[in-house]
């Protein structure tokens, strides 16, 4: 429902722009955009304070981040609002999937069932983040040479989904299993305890703000314009209070637009 509302908002914005004073009536363009996004998060440096201590914190932690990929799709409009400007303005709205996984390894002493001795166990806490956002880009299209353009602007992401599944796994000893405990589900023959299952992360911010820069090449074909592009987005804000958890992303895509 939130996605539908955002699409309707952009459509209304385009209709409004079409009816205001625009320098060149033929320069109002509207269409779809899509491509591939590679984003790098920094969870290897992040303290997930909302569950700190649940799985113990003995030993030396080793948190591994994973780089992930997504395929954003959305709507795009391009106008030249003032005649003396040497560039155009691009307004873009896309749906982005930011799901990723982070693993925290640890060693700690555990007691063996039926024995009076303890031994060193090897465990991991796996956080599976299921995040999605609506991204709004306001970009300036600067002409460079011919149909090659420099694009710069700002990006705002509004998160419509921020869920987490946290699981606690035992790797060694081989025969160790978790005891049944009320409120937790066991998987993998008792060697995995599910601590959270797709619960919303209240500490996550709803918005993140950044700047983007890239290049675009325009291919004109009658009333249709095809514009392959690539750009990089750097975010100033973090997803939680810990400033380490933030995204940087690289987009490669194509805009398909028609004059309206």
C-alpha positions in Angstrom: 0.0 0.0 0.0 2.8 2.4 0.8 4.4 1.7 -2.6 1.1 2.5 -4.4 0.9 5.8 -2.5 4.4 6.8 -3.5 3.7 6.0 -7.1 0.6 8.1 -7.0 2.5 10.9 -5.4 5.1 10.9 -8.2 2.4 10.7 -10.9 0.7 13.7 -9.3 4.0 15.6 -9.1 4.6 15.0 -12.8 1.1 16.3 -13.7 1.7 19.4 -11.6 5.1 20.1 -13.3 3.5 19.6 -16.7 1.0 22.4 -15.9 3.4 25.0 -14.5 5.6 27.3 -16.5 8.3 25.2 -18.2 10.8 26.8 -20.5 10.4 24.3 -23.3 7.0 22.5 -23.6 8.7 19.7 -25.5 11.2 19.0 -22.8 8.9 17.5 -20.3 9.8 13.8 -20.2 8.4 10.9 -18.2 9.1 7.2 -18.0 10.5 4.3 -16.1 13.9 3.5 -14.7 15.5 0.2 -13.7 18.9 -1.4 -13.2 21.2 -3.0 -10.7 22.4 -1.7 -7.4 25.5 -2.8 -5.4 25.5 -1.6 -1.8 28.1 -2.0 0.9 27.0 -1.8 4.6 29.3 -1.5 7.5 27.9 -4.0 10.0 31.3 -5.4 10.8 32.0 -2.3 12.9 28.5 -2.0 14.4 27.4 -2.6 18.0 23.9 -4.0 17.8 23.0 -2.7 21.2 19.3 -3.8 21.1 20.3 -7.4 21.8 23.8 -7.1 23.3 24.6 -9.9 25.7 21.8 -12.3 24.6 24.3 -14.7 23.2 27.2 -13.9 25.5 30.2 -11.9 24.6 33.2 -14.0 25.8 36.1 -14.5 23.5 37.2 -12.5 20.5 34.4 -11.5 18.2 34.8 -11.5 14.4 31.9 -9.9 12.6 31.7 -10.4 8.8 29.8 -8.1 6.5 28.5 -9.2 3.2 28.2 -7.1 0.1 24.9 -7.5 -1.6 23.0 -6.6 -4.7 19.5 -5.5 -5.7 17.5 -4.5 -8.7 15.7 -1.2 -8.2 12.8 -0.1 -10.4 10.7 3.0 -10.5 9.6 6.2 -12.2 11.6 9.1 -13.6 10.7 12.6 -14.9 13.0 15.2 -16.5 12.2 18.9 -17.0 14.0 22.2 -17.9 12.1 24.6 -15.7 13.9 27.8 -16.6 15.1 28.8 -20.1 18.5 30.2 -19.1 19.5 27.0 -17.3 22.1 24.9 -19.1 21.0 21.8 -17.4 17.8 19.9 -16.7 16.3 18.6 -13.5 15.7 14.8 -13.0 13.2 13.6 -10.4 13.3 9.8 -9.7 11.5 7.4 -7.4 12.7 3.8 -7.0 12.0 0.8 -4.8 15.2 -0.6 -3.3 15.8 -3.8 -1.4 18.6 -3.5 1.2 18.4 -7.0 2.7 21.7 -8.3 4.0 23.3 -10.7 6.5 25.9 -10.2 9.3 27.6 -12.9 11.3 29.2 -12.5 14.8 31.6 -15.4 15.8 32.6 -16.1 19.4 34.2 -18.7 21.7 33.0 -19.3 25.2 33.1 -21.9 27.9 30.0 -24.2 28.1 29.0 -27.1 30.4 28.4 -30.5 28.8 25.1 -32.3 29.7 25.7 -35.1 32.1 29.3 -34.1 32.8 30.9 -32.0 35.4 33.5 -30.5 33.1 33.4 -27.5 30.8 34.9 -27.0 27.3 35.3 -24.2 24.8 32.4 -23.9 22.4 32.4 -22.2 19.0 29.2 -20.2 18.2 27.9 -17.7 15.8 25.1 -15.2 15.9 23.6 -14.5 12.4 21.5 -11.4 11.8 19.4 -11.6 8.6 18.1 -8.1 7.9 15.1 -7.7 5.6 15.0 -4.0 4.6 13.3 -2.2 1.8 12.9 1.5 1.0 11.4 4.0 -1.4 14.2 6.3 -2.7 13.6 9.8 -4.0 16.4 11.4 -6.1 16.5 15.1 -7.1 19.3 15.4 -9.6 20.8 18.1 -11.9 21.8 17.0 -15.3 24.9 18.9 -16.5 25.8 18.7 -20.2 29.5 17.8 -20.7 30.2 16.8 -24.3 27.6 15.9 -26.9 25.1 13.5 -25.3 27.3 12.7 -22.3 26.1 14.3 -19.0 27.2 14.7 -15.4 24.5 14.1 -12.9 24.6 15.3 -9.3 22.0 15.6 -6.6 20.5 14.4 -3.3 18.9 11.2 -2.3 16.3 10.5 0.5 15.4 6.9 1.4 12.2 6.2 3.3 12.2 2.7 4.8 8.9 0.8 4.5 10.2 -2.4 5.9 12.9 -3.1 8.6 12.8 -6.6 10.0 15.3 -8.9 11.5 15.7 -12.7 12.0 18.4 -13.4 14.6 19.7 -17.0 15.0 22.3 -18.4 17.4 24.2 -21.4 16.0 26.6 -23.9 17.6 29.5 -25.1 15.5 31.6 -27.0 18.0 31.3 -29.3 19.9 29.6 -31.4 17.2 27.1 -33.1 19.5 26.0 -30.0 21.4 22.4 -28.9 21.2 20.4 -26.2 22.8 17.8 -27.1 25.5 14.2 -26.3 24.7 13.3 -22.9 26.1 10.0 -21.1 26.2 9.7 -18.3 23.7 12.5 -19.6 21.4 12.2 -21.9 18.4 14.9 -24.5 17.7 16.0 -25.5 14.2 18.7 -27.6 12.6 18.1 -30.5 15.0 18.4 -28.3 18.1 21.8 -26.8 17.0 20.2 -23.4 16.1 18.1 -21.2 18.4 16.0 -18.5 16.8 16.2 -15.4 19.0 14.2 -13.1 16.9 12.0 -14.0 13.9 11.1 -11.2 11.5 10.5 -8.7 14.2 10.6 -4.9 13.5 13.7 -3.1 14.5 12.4 -0.1 16.5 15.9 1.5 16.7 16.1 1.9 13.0 15.6 5.4 11.5 12.8 5.8 8.9 14.9 8.0 6.7 18.5 8.2 5.4 19.9 11.2 3.4 22.8 11.3 1.0 24.3 12.8 -2.1 24.9 11.2 -5.5 27.1 11.8 -8.5 27.4 10.0 -11.8 27.3 10.1 -15.6 24.5 9.6 -18.1 24.4 9.2 -21.9 21.3 10.2 -23.8 20.2 8.3 -26.9 17.4 10.1 -28.8 15.0 8.0 -30.9 12.1 10.0 -32.2 9.9 10.7 -29.1 11.7 8.2 -27.0 14.9 8.8 -25.0 17.0 5.9 -23.7 19.6 7.0 -21.1 22.0 4.5 -19.6 23.6 5.8 -16.4 25.8 5.0 -13.5 26.1 6.9 -10.2 27.4 6.5 -6.6 25.5 7.5 -3.5 27.1 8.5 -0.2 24.8 8.7 2.9 25.5 11.1 5.7 23.0 9.5 8.1 23.1 6.1 9.7 20.3 3.5 10.1 20.5 3.3 13.9 22.0 5.4 16.7 25.3 3.7 16.1 27.0 5.8 13.3 28.8 2.8 11.9 25.7 1.2 10.3 25.2 3.1 7.0 25.0 2.3 3.3 27.0 3.4 0.3 25.6 2.2 -3.1 26.6 2.0 -6.7 23.8 2.1 -9.3 23.9 1.1 -13.0 20.7 1.4 -14.9 18.7 2.7 -17.8 16.0 5.4 -18.0 13.3 5.0 -20.7 11.4 8.3 -21.2 8.9 9.8 -23.6 8.0 13.4 -24.2 4.7 14.4 -22.8 
